[in-house]
């Protein structure tokens, strides 16, 4: 078992690694069992650390859950910012498509994150609000201006942008969670590129169709 003593100043590299290992293990266990059934001892054992480190770094099971949600929100925000910097987002229609495609790719590469967020999102008001503030709100702040620009430029005629965005985000998560089942009747979905293209065609392209 790995145990890390913490001194003053910046966290040591092994302490940072331990925190990452704890969060990684926690995502899988929360996704599999749900928040209420998960316990810190099991998370610590899966991470290969002393359970005291979990409490020391995160305070409580809820504190750990919240830190994971914060990290997911930051990762999505960083991914979108990196994409914007790389492409310049000159064309509003292309910018919206690229951002939605990036979100699909991000979530599909991390199915355990989709399962983790969807499993308990409405079971507890505090956790639901935390998820909204740290993930949903970030998505709204990023995507709604893009949708408005695309509407102004005539690329899309979405009547209710926030509703359309929520349908896209939840549709992406649900599709990822049901991927294995969908692949039983559509074996091409076992291929990542084919599956992501199908999500794009189903959830993104209709936003750009007129009439």
Residue frames as a rotation matrix with the C-alpha (Angstrom) as fourth column:
UNK 1
0.578 0.816 0.000 0.00
0.816 -0.578 0.000 0.00
0.000 0.000 -1.000 0.00
UNK 2
-0.334 -0.680 0.652 1.21
0.653 -0.666 -0.360 3.48
0.680 0.306 0.667 -0.83
UNK 3
0.584 0.471 -0.661 1.21
0.803 -0.455 0.385 6.06
-0.120 -0.755 -0.644 1.93
UNK 4
-0.083 -0.576 0.813 2.22
0.642 -0.655 -0.398 9.66
0.762 0.489 0.424 1.47
UNK 5
0.019 0.024 -1.000 3.19
0.899 -0.438 0.007 12.11
-0.437 -0.899 -0.030 4.17
UNK 6
0.429 0.235 0.872 2.34
0.697 -0.700 -0.154 15.70
0.575 0.674 -0.464 3.40
UNK 7
-0.359 -0.592 -0.722 4.50
0.874 -0.485 -0.037 18.64
-0.328 -0.644 0.691 4.37
UNK 8
0.247 0.425 -0.871 4.23
0.158 -0.905 -0.396 22.34
-0.956 -0.039 -0.291 3.74
UNK 9
-0.545 -0.455 -0.704 4.27
-0.521 -0.475 0.710 23.94
-0.657 0.753 0.021 0.32
UNK 10
-0.042 0.511 -0.858 3.23
-0.985 0.121 0.121 22.41
0.166 0.851 0.499 -2.98
UNK 11
0.759 0.352 0.548 2.01
-0.452 0.890 0.055 18.81
-0.468 -0.290 0.835 -3.10
UNK 12
-0.384 -0.903 0.192 4.74
-0.525 0.384 0.760 16.28
-0.760 0.191 -0.622 -3.84
UNK 13
-0.480 0.150 -0.864 4.56
-0.838 0.214 0.502 14.33
0.260 0.965 0.022 -7.12
UNK 14
-0.887 0.132 -0.443 3.72
0.168 0.985 -0.041 11.07
0.431 -0.111 -0.896 -5.37
UNK 15
-0.670 0.691 -0.271 0.93
0.204 -0.180 -0.962 12.83
-0.714 -0.700 -0.020 -3.47
UNK 16
-0.266 0.543 -0.797 -0.53
-0.852 -0.518 -0.069 14.14
-0.450 0.661 0.600 -6.72
UNK 17
-0.661 -0.035 -0.749 -0.27
-0.518 0.744 0.423 10.66
0.542 0.668 -0.510 -8.23
UNK 18
-0.925 0.332 -0.187 -2.06
0.370 0.666 -0.647 9.19
-0.090 -0.668 -0.739 -5.22
UNK 19
-0.416 0.801 -0.431 -4.90
-0.246 -0.555 -0.794 11.71
-0.875 -0.225 0.428 -5.55
UNK 20
-0.303 0.262 -0.916 -5.24
-0.953 -0.076 0.293 10.90
0.007 0.962 0.272 -9.25
UNK 21
-0.858 -0.056 -0.511 -5.30
-0.118 0.989 0.090 7.18
0.501 0.137 -0.855 -8.52
UNK 22
-0.779 0.612 -0.134 -8.00
0.281 0.150 -0.948 7.70
-0.560 -0.776 -0.289 -5.91
UNK 23
-0.220 0.720 -0.658 -10.14
-0.638 -0.616 -0.461 9.75
-0.738 0.318 0.596 -8.31
UNK 24
-0.502 -0.024 -0.865 -9.69
-0.798 0.399 0.452 7.22
0.334 0.917 -0.219 -11.11
UNK 25
-0.933 0.145 -0.329 -10.72
0.239 0.934 -0.265 4.34
0.269 -0.326 -0.906 -8.87
UNK 26
-0.649 0.713 -0.266 -13.62
0.084 -0.280 -0.956 6.33
-0.756 -0.643 0.122 -7.47
UNK 27
-0.380 0.511 -0.771 -15.05
-0.893 -0.419 0.163 7.10
-0.240 0.751 0.615 -10.91
UNK 28
-0.627 0.089 -0.774 -15.23
-0.383 0.829 0.407 3.40
0.678 0.552 -0.486 -11.76
UNK 29
-0.863 0.281 -0.420 -16.74
0.498 0.615 -0.612 2.43
0.087 -0.737 -0.670 -8.40
UNK 30
-0.571 0.692 -0.441 -19.25
-0.243 -0.655 -0.715 5.28
-0.784 -0.302 0.543 -8.31
UNK 31
-0.422 0.390 -0.818 -20.24
-0.903 -0.104 0.416 4.42
0.078 0.915 0.396 -11.89
UNK 32
-0.689 0.081 -0.720 -20.67
-0.105 0.972 0.210 0.75
0.717 0.220 -0.661 -11.04
UNK 33
-0.611 0.364 -0.703 -22.34
0.758 0.526 -0.386 0.96
0.229 -0.768 -0.597 -7.64
UNK 34
0.415 0.706 0.574 -23.70
0.403 -0.708 0.579 4.46
0.816 -0.009 -0.578 -7.34
UNK 35
-0.181 -0.536 0.825 -22.77
-0.437 -0.707 -0.556 7.05
0.881 -0.461 -0.106 -4.73
UNK 36
0.427 0.451 0.784 -24.66
-0.879 0.005 0.476 5.54
0.211 -0.892 0.399 -1.80
UNK 37
1.000 0.017 -0.010 -23.36
-0.015 0.983 0.182 1.99
0.013 -0.181 0.983 -2.22
UNK 38
0.339 -0.940 0.034 -19.73
0.224 0.046 -0.973 3.00
0.914 0.337 0.226 -2.79
UNK 39
0.970 -0.080 -0.230 -17.42
0.211 -0.189 0.959 3.22
-0.120 -0.979 -0.166 0.21
UNK 40
0.690 -0.723 -0.036 -14.06
-0.717 -0.675 -0.173 4.88
0.100 0.145 -0.984 0.78
UNK 41
0.130 -0.668 0.733 -12.31
-0.492 0.598 0.633 1.72
-0.861 -0.443 -0.251 1.92
UNK 42
0.483 0.116 0.868 -13.10
0.558 0.723 -0.408 -0.01
-0.674 0.681 0.285 -1.36
UNK 43
0.980 -0.127 0.150 -11.97
0.031 -0.653 -0.757 3.05
0.194 0.747 -0.636 -3.32
UNK 44
0.470 -0.853 0.226 -8.70
-0.839 -0.353 0.415 3.20
-0.274 -0.385 -0.881 -1.35
UNK 45
0.138 -0.399 0.907 -8.01
-0.055 0.911 0.409 -0.50
-0.989 -0.106 0.104 -1.91
UNK 46
0.728 0.190 0.658 -8.67
0.609 0.261 -0.749 -0.16
-0.314 0.946 0.075 -5.67
UNK 47
0.900 -0.404 0.166 -6.30
-0.272 -0.816 -0.510 2.84
0.342 0.414 -0.844 -5.78
UNK 48
0.385 -0.782 -0.491 -3.63
0.650 0.607 -0.457 1.03
0.655 -0.143 0.742 -3.77
UNK 49
-0.413 -0.494 0.765 -3.45
-0.183 -0.778 -0.601 3.69
0.892 -0.388 0.231 -1.06
UNK 50
-0.846 0.123 -0.519 -4.08
0.533 0.234 -0.813 3.93
0.022 -0.964 -0.264 2.66
UNK 51
0.068 0.978 0.200 -7.68
0.913 -0.142 0.383 4.92
0.402 0.156 -0.902 3.36
UNK 52
0.214 -0.036 -0.976 -6.46
0.697 -0.695 0.178 7.82
-0.685 -0.718 -0.124 5.50
UNK 53
-0.814 -0.576 -0.067 -5.13
0.338 -0.565 0.752 9.42
-0.472 0.590 0.655 2.31
UNK 54
-0.427 0.745 0.512 -8.61
0.730 -0.051 0.682 9.52
0.534 0.665 -0.522 0.83
UNK 55
0.566 0.661 -0.492 -10.00
0.823 -0.422 0.380 11.41
0.044 -0.620 -0.783 3.80
UNK 56
-0.052 -0.688 -0.724 -6.91
0.587 -0.607 0.535 13.60
-0.808 -0.397 0.436 3.97
UNK 57
-0.905 -0.380 0.191 -7.09
0.354 -0.422 0.835 14.64
-0.236 0.823 0.516 0.32
UNK 58
-0.663 0.702 0.259 -10.85
0.170 -0.195 0.966 14.83
0.729 0.685 0.010 -0.14
UNK 59
-0.711 0.334 0.619 -12.39
-0.683 -0.538 -0.494 15.04
0.167 -0.774 0.611 3.31
UNK 60
-0.218 0.742 0.634 -15.33
-0.398 0.526 -0.752 12.74
-0.891 -0.416 0.181 2.69
UNK 61
-0.416 0.164 0.895 -17.02
0.696 0.690 0.197 10.60
-0.585 0.705 -0.401 0.08
UNK 62
0.698 0.711 0.086 -19.05
0.625 -0.547 -0.557 13.62
-0.349 0.442 -0.826 -1.00
UNK 63
0.487 -0.604 -0.630 -15.90
-0.394 -0.796 0.459 15.73
-0.779 0.025 -0.626 -1.16
UNK 64
-0.574 -0.684 0.450 -14.30
0.044 0.523 0.851 13.13
-0.818 0.509 -0.270 -3.43
UNK 65
0.000 0.685 0.729 -17.40
0.913 0.297 -0.279 12.99
-0.407 0.666 -0.625 -5.65
UNK 66
0.844 0.346 -0.410 -17.45
0.221 -0.921 -0.322 16.78
-0.489 0.181 -0.853 -5.94
UNK 67
0.031 -0.919 -0.393 -13.76
-0.419 -0.369 0.830 16.93
-0.907 0.139 -0.397 -6.82
UNK 68
-0.561 -0.183 0.807 -14.31
0.526 0.674 0.519 14.45
-0.639 0.716 -0.282 -9.64
UNK 69
0.465 0.810 0.356 -17.19
0.836 -0.271 -0.477 16.50
-0.290 0.520 -0.804 -11.03
UNK 70
0.679 -0.305 -0.668 -15.02
-0.210 -0.952 0.221 19.63
-0.704 -0.009 -0.711 -10.89
UNK 71
-0.386 -0.913 0.135 -12.25
-0.175 0.216 0.961 17.80
-0.906 0.347 -0.243 -12.76
UNK 72
-0.233 0.387 0.892 -14.64
0.862 0.507 0.005 16.62
-0.450 0.771 -0.451 -15.46
UNK 73
0.797 0.586 -0.148 -15.93
0.484 -0.765 -0.424 20.16
-0.362 0.266 -0.893 -15.95
UNK 74
0.362 -0.758 -0.543 -12.39
-0.430 -0.652 0.625 21.53
-0.827 0.007 -0.561 -16.20
UNK 75
-0.527 -0.594 0.608 -11.34
0.221 0.595 0.773 18.84
-0.821 0.541 -0.182 -18.68
UNK 76
0.192 0.680 0.708 -14.30
0.938 0.086 -0.336 19.57
-0.290 0.728 -0.621 -20.96
UNK 77
0.891 0.140 -0.431 -13.62
0.103 -0.989 -0.109 23.30
-0.442 0.052 -0.896 -20.75
UNK 78
0.007 -0.980 -0.200 -9.92
-0.366 -0.189 0.911 22.82
-0.930 0.067 -0.360 -21.49
UNK 79
-0.407 -0.110 0.907 -10.71
0.639 0.675 0.369 20.57
-0.653 0.729 -0.205 -24.46
UNK 80
0.573 0.702 0.423 -13.05
0.804 -0.381 -0.456 23.15
-0.159 0.602 -0.783 -25.96
UNK 81
0.766 -0.351 -0.538 -10.62
-0.213 -0.929 0.303 26.02
-0.606 -0.118 -0.787 -25.32
UNK 82
-0.298 -0.918 0.260 -7.81
-0.057 0.289 0.956 24.07
-0.953 0.270 -0.138 -26.98
UNK 83
-0.134 0.347 0.928 -10.01
0.909 0.415 -0.024 23.37
-0.394 0.841 -0.372 -29.99
UNK 84
0.858 0.504 -0.095 -10.99
0.446 -0.825 -0.347 27.04
-0.254 0.256 -0.933 -30.27
UNK 85
0.400 -0.799 -0.448 -7.34
-0.376 -0.589 0.715 28.10
-0.836 -0.117 -0.537 -30.14
UNK 86
-0.461 -0.632 0.622 -6.33
0.235 0.589 0.773 25.56
-0.855 0.503 -0.123 -32.77
UNK 87
-0.204 0.481 0.853 -9.13
0.965 0.247 0.091 26.31
-0.166 0.842 -0.514 -35.24
UNK 88
-0.986 -0.164 0.011 -9.80
0.164 -0.979 0.117 29.98
-0.009 0.118 0.993 -34.61
UNK 89
-0.318 0.947 -0.050 -13.53
0.767 0.226 -0.600 29.28
-0.557 -0.229 -0.798 -34.85
UNK 90
-0.927 -0.080 -0.367 -13.91
-0.119 -0.864 0.489 31.67
-0.356 0.497 0.791 -37.79
UNK 91
-0.583 0.753 -0.304 -16.95
-0.342 0.112 0.933 29.99
0.737 0.648 0.193 -39.36
UNK 92
-0.415 0.431 0.801 -19.77
-0.907 -0.121 -0.404 29.81
-0.078 -0.894 0.441 -36.81
UNK 93
0.682 0.689 -0.245 -21.37
-0.715 0.699 -0.024 26.71
0.154 0.192 0.969 -38.32
UNK 94
0.282 -0.683 -0.673 -18.06
-0.028 0.696 -0.718 24.84
0.959 0.221 0.178 -38.46
UNK 95
-0.629 -0.529 0.570 -17.27
-0.529 -0.247 -0.812 26.00
0.570 -0.812 -0.124 -34.94
UNK 96
0.085 0.753 0.653 -20.50
-0.984 0.168 -0.065 24.60
-0.159 -0.636 0.755 -33.54
UNK 97
0.823 0.185 -0.537 -20.06
-0.363 0.899 -0.246 21.29
0.437 0.397 0.807 -35.36
UNK 98
-0.062 -0.950 -0.306 -16.43
-0.098 0.311 -0.945 20.99
0.993 -0.028 -0.112 -34.22
UNK 99
-0.562 -0.121 0.818 -17.31
-0.780 -0.252 -0.573 21.72
0.276 -0.960 0.048 -30.59
UNK 100
0.467 0.807 0.362 -20.11
-0.865 0.502 -0.003 19.17
-0.184 -0.312 0.932 -30.55
UNK 101
0.690 -0.302 -0.658 -17.89
-0.173 0.814 -0.554 16.60
0.703 0.496 0.510 -32.24
UNK 102
-0.411 -0.895 0.174 -15.18
-0.345 -0.024 -0.938 17.24
0.844 -0.445 -0.299 -29.62
UNK 103
-0.216 0.425 0.879 -17.70
-0.972 -0.009 -0.235 16.71
-0.092 -0.905 0.415 -26.81
UNK 104
0.827 0.519 -0.218 -18.83
-0.550 0.827 -0.118 13.42
0.118 0.217 0.969 -28.37
UNK 105
0.319 -0.795 -0.516 -15.22
-0.061 0.526 -0.848 12.28
0.946 0.302 0.120 -28.66
UNK 106
-0.518 -0.511 0.686 -14.40
-0.663 -0.267 -0.699 13.32
0.541 -0.817 -0.200 -25.10
UNK 107
0.085 0.648 0.757 -17.35
-0.955 0.269 -0.124 11.45
-0.284 -0.713 0.641 -23.60
UNK 108
0.863 0.271 -0.427 -17.04
-0.424 0.847 -0.319 8.37
0.275 0.457 0.846 -25.81
UNK 109
-0.002 -0.948 -0.317 -13.39
-0.191 0.312 -0.931 8.00
0.982 0.059 -0.182 -24.80
UNK 110
-0.919 -0.270 0.289 -14.52
-0.303 0.010 -0.953 8.01
0.255 -0.963 -0.091 -21.15
UNK 111
-0.190 0.931 -0.312 -17.71
-0.064 0.305 0.950 5.92
0.980 0.200 0.001 -20.90
UNK 112
-0.255 0.055 -0.965 -17.16
0.889 0.407 -0.211 5.47
0.382 -0.912 -0.153 -17.18
UNK 113
-0.966 -0.085 -0.245 -17.46
0.176 -0.909 -0.377 9.25
-0.191 -0.407 0.893 -16.76
UNK 114
-0.569 0.821 -0.053 -20.81
-0.518 -0.308 0.798 9.29
0.639 0.482 0.600 -18.58
UNK 115
0.024 0.568 -0.822 -22.04
0.380 0.756 0.534 6.43
0.925 -0.325 -0.197 -16.40
UNK 116
-0.607 -0.356 -0.711 -20.69
0.786 -0.137 -0.602 8.10
0.117 -0.924 0.363 -13.26
UNK 117
-0.979 0.197 -0.047 -22.49
-0.188 -0.972 -0.142 11.39
-0.073 -0.131 0.989 -13.96
UNK 118
-0.420 0.877 -0.233 -25.77
-0.544 -0.038 0.838 9.91
0.726 0.479 0.493 -15.16
UNK 119
-0.520 0.205 -0.829 -26.18
0.417 0.908 -0.036 7.29
0.746 -0.365 -0.557 -12.46
UNK 120
-0.255 0.354 -0.900 -27.03
0.962 -0.004 -0.274 9.50
-0.101 -0.935 -0.339 -9.50
UNK 121
-0.824 -0.298 0.482 -27.58
0.409 -0.901 0.142 12.90
0.392 0.314 0.865 -11.05
UNK 122
-0.263 0.807 0.529 -31.17
-0.388 -0.590 0.708 13.35
0.883 -0.020 0.468 -9.85
UNK 123
0.117 0.320 -0.940 -31.05
0.577 0.748 0.327 11.30
0.808 -0.581 -0.097 -6.66
UNK 124
0.056 -0.204 -0.977 -29.76
0.953 -0.281 0.113 14.05
-0.298 -0.938 0.179 -4.39
UNK 125
0.900 0.396 0.182 -30.44
0.435 -0.846 -0.308 17.81
0.033 0.356 -0.934 -4.70
UNK 126
0.601 -0.733 -0.317 -26.96
-0.300 -0.575 0.761 18.82
-0.741 -0.363 -0.566 -3.51
UNK 127
-0.328 -0.753 0.570 -25.18
0.306 0.486 0.818 16.57
-0.894 0.443 0.071 -5.98
UNK 128
0.263 0.505 0.822 -27.55
0.950 0.013 -0.312 17.56
-0.168 0.863 -0.476 -8.78
UNK 129
0.978 0.103 -0.180 -26.81
0.095 -0.994 -0.053 21.23
-0.185 0.035 -0.982 -8.15
UNK 130
0.216 -0.973 -0.077 -23.07
-0.260 -0.133 0.956 20.59
-0.941 -0.186 -0.282 -8.02
UNK 131
-0.263 -0.240 0.934 -23.23
0.731 0.583 0.355 18.76
-0.630 0.777 0.022 -11.34
UNK 132
0.675 0.583 0.451 -25.18
0.737 -0.525 -0.426 21.63
-0.012 0.620 -0.784 -12.84
UNK 133
0.876 -0.324 -0.357 -22.75
-0.187 -0.911 0.367 24.28
-0.444 -0.254 -0.859 -11.59
UNK 134
0.070 -0.996 0.056 -19.56
-0.432 0.020 0.902 22.48
-0.899 -0.087 -0.429 -12.58
UNK 135
-0.689 -0.287 0.666 -20.50
0.410 0.602 0.685 20.66
-0.598 0.745 -0.297 -15.79
UNK 136
0.100 0.820 0.563 -23.89
0.980 0.018 -0.201 21.68
-0.175 0.571 -0.802 -17.21
UNK 137
0.769 0.202 -0.607 -23.31
0.223 -0.974 -0.042 25.39
-0.599 -0.103 -0.794 -16.61
UNK 138
-0.237 -0.929 -0.284 -19.91
-0.195 -0.240 0.951 25.21
-0.952 0.281 -0.125 -18.28
UNK 139
-0.589 0.093 0.803 -21.46
0.718 0.516 0.467 23.51
-0.371 0.852 -0.370 -21.30
UNK 140
0.518 0.849 0.101 -24.17
0.826 -0.467 -0.314 26.15
-0.220 0.246 -0.944 -21.50
UNK 141
0.556 -0.356 -0.751 -21.66
-0.063 -0.919 0.389 28.98
-0.829 -0.169 -0.534 -21.20
UNK 142
-0.569 -0.821 0.045 -19.59
-0.067 0.101 0.993 27.50
-0.820 0.562 -0.112 -24.01
UNK 143
-0.698 0.241 0.674 -22.22
0.671 0.549 0.498 26.23
-0.250 0.801 -0.545 -26.42
UNK 144
0.305 0.934 -0.184 -25.04
0.765 -0.355 -0.537 28.79
-0.567 0.023 -0.823 -26.19
UNK 145
0.202 -0.261 -0.944 -22.96
-0.346 -0.921 0.181 31.65
-0.916 0.290 -0.277 -27.68
UNK 146
-0.850 -0.522 0.071 -21.86
-0.153 0.372 0.915 29.31
-0.504 0.767 -0.396 -30.47
UNK 147
-0.394 0.795 0.462 -25.45
0.868 0.487 -0.098 28.36
-0.303 0.362 -0.882 -31.19
UNK 148
0.473 0.584 -0.660 -26.51
0.374 -0.811 -0.450 32.02
-0.798 -0.034 -0.602 -31.19
UNK 149
-0.284 -0.656 -0.699 -23.72
-0.493 -0.526 0.693 32.89
-0.823 0.541 -0.174 -33.63
UNK 150
-0.927 -0.050 0.372 -24.71
0.240 0.684 0.689 30.00
-0.289 0.728 -0.622 -35.90
UNK 151
0.029 0.997 0.072 -28.34
0.874 0.009 -0.485 31.14
-0.485 0.077 -0.871 -35.75
UNK 152
0.353 0.055 -0.934 -27.41
-0.073 -0.994 -0.086 34.70
-0.933 0.098 -0.347 -36.59
UNK 153
-0.530 -0.683 -0.503 -25.32
-0.595 -0.124 0.794 33.51
-0.604 0.720 -0.341 -39.54
UNK 154
0.235 0.790 -0.566 -28.13
-0.968 0.135 -0.213 31.28
-0.092 0.598 0.796 -40.81
UNK 155
-0.648 -0.556 -0.521 -26.48
-0.611 0.787 -0.081 27.91
0.455 0.265 -0.850 -40.19
UNK 156
-0.785 0.431 -0.444 -29.12
0.570 0.783 -0.248 26.68
0.241 -0.448 -0.861 -37.77
UNK 157
-0.404 0.743 0.533 -32.67
-0.422 -0.669 0.612 27.61
0.811 0.022 0.584 -36.87
UNK 158
-0.571 0.131 -0.810 -32.89
0.648 0.678 -0.347 25.95
0.505 -0.723 -0.472 -33.45
UNK 159
0.188 0.740 0.645 -35.91
0.098 -0.668 0.738 27.55
0.977 -0.076 -0.198 -31.73
UNK 160
0.925 0.128 0.357 -34.87
-0.342 -0.125 0.931 26.66
0.164 -0.984 -0.072 -28.18
UNK 161
0.224 -0.945 -0.240 -31.04
-0.518 0.093 -0.850 26.56
0.825 0.315 -0.468 -27.90
UNK 162
-0.398 -0.424 0.814 -30.79
-0.917 0.168 -0.361 25.53
0.016 -0.890 -0.456 -24.26
UNK 163
0.470 0.639 0.609 -33.27
-0.589 0.741 -0.323 22.68
-0.658 -0.206 0.725 -24.73
UNK 164
0.888 -0.186 -0.421 -31.47
-0.304 0.449 -0.840 21.57
0.345 0.874 0.342 -27.88
UNK 165
-0.085 -0.990 0.112 -28.13
-0.728 -0.015 -0.686 21.60
0.680 -0.140 -0.719 -26.08
UNK 166
-0.238 0.047 0.970 -29.43
-0.869 0.435 -0.235 19.55
-0.433 -0.899 -0.063 -23.16
UNK 167
0.820 0.552 0.148 -30.95
-0.404 0.743 -0.534 17.06
-0.405 0.378 0.832 -25.60
UNK 168
0.582 -0.692 -0.426 -27.57
-0.422 0.191 -0.886 16.80
0.695 0.696 -0.181 -27.33
UNK 169
-0.336 -0.793 0.509 -25.59
-0.853 0.027 -0.521 16.34
0.399 -0.609 -0.685 -24.11
UNK 170
-0.054 0.387 0.920 -27.95
-0.735 0.609 -0.299 13.79
-0.676 -0.693 0.252 -22.57
UNK 171
0.894 0.388 -0.224 -28.41
-0.424 0.574 -0.700 12.02
-0.143 0.721 0.678 -25.89
UNK 172
0.196 -0.916 -0.349 -24.64
-0.645 0.148 -0.750 11.65
0.739 0.372 -0.562 -26.18
UNK 173
-0.523 -0.413 0.745 -24.36
-0.851 0.293 -0.435 10.21
-0.038 -0.862 -0.505 -22.67
UNK 174
0.302 0.729 0.615 -27.28
-0.608 0.644 -0.464 7.82
-0.734 -0.233 0.638 -23.10
UNK 175
0.824 -0.035 -0.565 -26.00
-0.505 0.405 -0.762 6.64
0.256 0.914 0.316 -26.47
UNK 176
-0.196 -0.977 -0.078 -22.60
-0.728 0.199 -0.656 5.89
0.657 -0.072 -0.751 -24.94
UNK 177
-0.451 0.074 0.889 -24.18
-0.793 0.424 -0.437 4.02
-0.409 -0.903 -0.133 -22.03
UNK 178
0.507 0.740 0.442 -26.27
-0.369 0.650 -0.664 1.92
-0.779 0.174 0.603 -24.43
UNK 179
0.043 -0.539 -0.841 -23.49
-0.990 -0.137 0.038 1.36
-0.136 0.831 -0.539 -26.96
UNK 180
-0.867 -0.414 0.278 -23.00
-0.397 0.910 0.117 -2.35
-0.302 -0.009 -0.953 -26.27
UNK 181
-0.224 0.875 0.428 -26.71
0.245 0.476 -0.845 -2.98
-0.943 -0.084 -0.321 -26.55
UNK 182
0.539 0.396 -0.743 -26.98
-0.528 -0.529 -0.664 -0.92
-0.657 0.750 -0.076 -29.73
UNK 183
-0.327 -0.794 -0.513 -24.06
-0.926 0.162 0.340 -2.84
-0.187 0.586 -0.788 -31.22
UNK 184
-0.514 0.204 0.833 -26.01
-0.020 0.968 -0.249 -6.07
-0.858 -0.144 -0.493 -30.94
UNK 185
0.485 0.751 0.449 -28.21
0.523 0.163 -0.837 -4.93
-0.701 0.640 -0.313 -33.82
UNK 186
0.965 -0.261 0.021 -25.67
-0.150 -0.615 -0.774 -2.54
0.215 0.744 -0.633 -35.39
UNK 187
0.680 -0.722 -0.128 -22.24
0.695 0.578 0.428 -4.24
-0.234 -0.380 0.895 -35.15
UNK 188
0.181 -0.634 0.752 -20.57
0.626 -0.516 -0.586 -1.26
0.759 0.576 0.303 -36.84
UNK 189
0.739 0.162 0.653 -20.99
-0.307 -0.783 0.542 0.60
0.599 -0.601 -0.529 -33.55
UNK 190
0.818 -0.540 -0.198 -18.18
0.515 0.533 0.672 -1.51
-0.257 -0.652 0.714 -32.11
UNK 191
-0.130 -0.847 0.516 -15.86
0.936 -0.277 -0.219 0.70
0.328 0.455 0.828 -34.15
UNK 192
-0.252 -0.004 -0.968 -15.18
0.700 -0.691 -0.180 4.01
-0.668 -0.723 0.177 -32.39
UNK 193
-0.932 -0.167 -0.321 -15.15
-0.069 -0.790 0.609 6.13
-0.355 0.590 0.725 -35.53
UNK 194
-0.681 0.733 0.008 -18.39
0.271 0.242 0.932 4.62
0.681 0.636 -0.363 -36.83
UNK 195
-0.049 0.682 -0.730 -20.12
0.991 0.127 0.052 5.05
0.128 -0.720 -0.682 -33.49
UNK 196
-0.421 -0.167 -0.892 -19.04
0.462 -0.885 -0.052 8.66
-0.781 -0.434 0.450 -33.10
UNK 197
-0.994 0.090 -0.059 -20.10
-0.093 -0.453 0.887 9.40
0.053 0.887 0.459 -36.68
UNK 198
-0.387 0.905 -0.174 -23.53
0.641 0.400 0.655 7.91
0.663 0.143 -0.735 -35.90
UNK 199
-0.036 0.323 -0.946 -23.87
0.911 -0.379 -0.164 10.12
-0.412 -0.867 -0.280 -32.81
UNK 200
-0.775 -0.322 -0.544 -22.87
0.098 -0.911 0.400 13.12
-0.624 0.257 0.738 -34.89
UNK 201
-0.893 0.446 0.057 -25.39
0.054 -0.019 0.998 12.30
0.446 0.895 -0.007 -37.61
UNK 202
-0.173 0.882 -0.439 -28.18
0.805 0.384 0.453 11.66
0.568 -0.274 -0.776 -35.10
UNK 203
0.287 0.285 -0.915 -27.60
0.915 -0.362 0.175 14.41
-0.282 -0.887 -0.365 -32.54
UNK 204
-0.372 -0.553 -0.745 -25.73
0.316 -0.830 0.459 17.20
-0.873 -0.065 0.484 -34.35
UNK 205
-0.947 -0.142 0.287 -26.59
0.311 -0.199 0.929 17.29
-0.074 0.970 0.233 -38.04
UNK 206
-0.080 0.981 0.176 -30.37
0.958 0.027 0.285 17.70
0.275 0.191 -0.942 -37.51
UNK 207
0.184 0.105 -0.977 -29.60
0.617 -0.786 0.032 21.05
-0.765 -0.609 -0.209 -35.87
UNK 208
-0.608 -0.546 -0.577 -28.30
-0.112 -0.660 0.743 22.29
-0.786 0.517 0.340 -39.21
UNK 209
-0.747 0.400 0.531 -31.15
0.664 0.415 0.622 21.04
0.028 0.817 -0.576 -41.39
UNK 210
-0.864 0.447 -0.232 -33.62
-0.421 -0.894 -0.156 23.62
-0.277 -0.037 0.960 -42.55
UNK 211
-0.470 0.781 -0.411 -37.30
-0.528 0.124 0.840 23.27
0.707 0.612 0.355 -43.09
